[in-house]
Amino acid sequence: MISCGKRLGNSELLMTILSLGCVIAVWELSVKILRLPSWFLPAPSAILREMQNSAGYLWSHTFVTLQEILVGFIVALAVGIFLGIIIAFSPVLEKTLYKLLVATQSIPKVAIAPLLVLWLGFGLTTKVTMVFLMCFFSIMVGMVSGLQSTHRELLELADVLGASWMQSFFKIRFPAALPYLFNGLKVSASMAVIGAVISEFVNADRGLGYSLLISTSQMNGPLAFSIMTILAAIGIGLFSIVARLEKVICPWAK
C-alpha cells in the first residue's frame, strides 16, 4: 500500500512537471512567433534571464515580503485558534462576536489598507496587520467548525470514563478539529501573499509589491513577471508546507 501510494504520488508529480513544461514551451513559442513586445508578455527565457541579472535586487525585496507574510501568518494562527476556541464554547460569543466578524468580511481589504496607514502609520506593523486580516478569519472558522463537529458519542464516552474537560479537549476535541484547522490554514496560505502585496501597494518603499508597482510603471515586463513568479512560488511553498504538516500531524484525516 505504501509503495503504491508513493508511485501514485510520483506519477502525479511527473504529470504536473510535464504539464508545466508544456505550458512554458507553448508560451515561449507563442511569444517568438507572434513577436510580442516584452513589456506586454515577455518570454519565459527573458523572465529567467531577468531573475538571474536582478537576483540581488529581487532577493532583498523578497526577504522583506517574506518577513511580513510569516509574521502576519503566525499572528493570525495564534489569534485564529484562540478566538475559535472561545467562540466554539461560548454560545453568547457565537451569537455576537462571531456574527460581527462574519459581517466584517464583506468589507474589501483593499479599502482598509489606507485606513491602516492612517491608524498605524508607515512601517512593518501596518503590513503585518493587513496579512493578519487576510488570514485569521479562515483559521478561526476552521477552528470553530472543527470543535463543533466533534462526535457526541466520543464526548459522552469520555464523560463516562471520568475524563476532565481538559482531557476531553486535548484528547478528543482538538485532534478532531485539526483537519478543519488545516483547511483554513491552506486557504490562508495564499491569502497571506495577497495581503502583503496589497499593503505594499499602499504603503511601502521596499518589498515585492512595491517593486511590482515600480516595474510596471517603467513598463519593465520581464522584471514584473519575475516578481509575480516569486510571489506565486512563495504562495505555493507556504501551501505545501501546511499540507505537509497536515500529513505529519493528523495522518488519520487522509
Rosetta blueprint (number, residue, H / E / L):
1 M L
2 I H
3 S H
4 C H
5 G H
6 K H
7 R H
8 L H
9 G H
10 N H
11 S H
12 E H
13 L H
14 L H
15 M H
16 T H
17 I H
18 L H
19 S H
20 L H
21 G H
22 C H
23 V H
24 I H
25 A H
26 V H
27 W H
28 E H
29 L H
30 S H
31 V H
32 K H
33 I H
34 L H
35 R L
36 L L
37 P L
38 S L
39 W L
40 F L
41 L L
42 P L
43 A L
44 P H
45 S H
46 A H
47 I H
48 L H
49 R H
50 E H
51 M H
52 Q H
53 N H
54 S L
55 A H
56 G H
57 Y H
58 L H
59 W H
60 S H
61 H H
62 T H
63 F H
64 V H
65 T H
66 L H
67 Q H
68 E H
69 I H
70 L H
71 V H
72 G H
73 F H
74 I H
75 V H
76 A H
77 L H
78 A H
79 V H
80 G H
81 I H
82 F H
83 L H
84 G H
85 I H
86 I H
87 I H
88 A H
89 F L
90 S L
91 P H
92 V H
93 L H
94 E H
95 K H
96 T L
97 L H
98 Y H
99 K H
100 L H
101 L H
102 V H
103 A H
104 T H
105 Q L
106 S L
107 I L
108 P L
109 K H
110 V H
111 A H
112 I H
113 A H
114 P H
115 L H
116 L H
117 V H
118 L H
119 W H
120 L H
121 G L
122 F L
123 G L
124 L H
125 T H
126 T H
127 K H
128 V H
129 T H
130 M H
131 V H
132 F H
133 L H
134 M H
135 C H
136 F H
137 F H
138 S H
139 I H
140 M H
141 V H
142 G H
143 M H
144 V H
145 S H
146 G H
147 L H
148 Q H
149 S L
150 T L
151 H L
152 R H
153 E H
154 L H
155 L H
156 E H
157 L H
158 A H
159 D H
160 V H
161 L L
162 G L
163 A L
164 S L
165 W H
166 M H
167 Q H
168 S H
169 F H
170 F H
171 K H
172 I H
173 R H
174 F H
175 P H
176 A H
177 A H
178 L H
179 P H
180 Y H
181 L H
182 F H
183 N H
184 G H
185 L H
186 K H
187 V H
188 S H
189 A H
190 S H
191 M H
192 A H
193 V H
194 I H
195 G H
196 A H
197 V H
198 I H
199 S H
200 E H
201 F H
202 V H
203 N L
204 A L
205 D L
206 R L
207 G L
208 L H
209 G H
210 Y H
211 S H
212 L H
213 L H
214 I H
215 S H
216 T H
217 S H
218 Q L
219 M L
220 N L
221 G H
222 P H
223 L H
224 A H
225 F H
226 S H
227 I H
228 M H
229 T H
230 I H
231 L H
232 A H
233 A H
234 I H
235 G H
236 I H
237 G H
238 L H
239 F H
240 S H
241 I H
242 V H
243 A H
244 R H
245 L H
246 E H
247 K H
248 V H
249 I H
250 C L
251 P H
252 W H
253 A H
254 K L
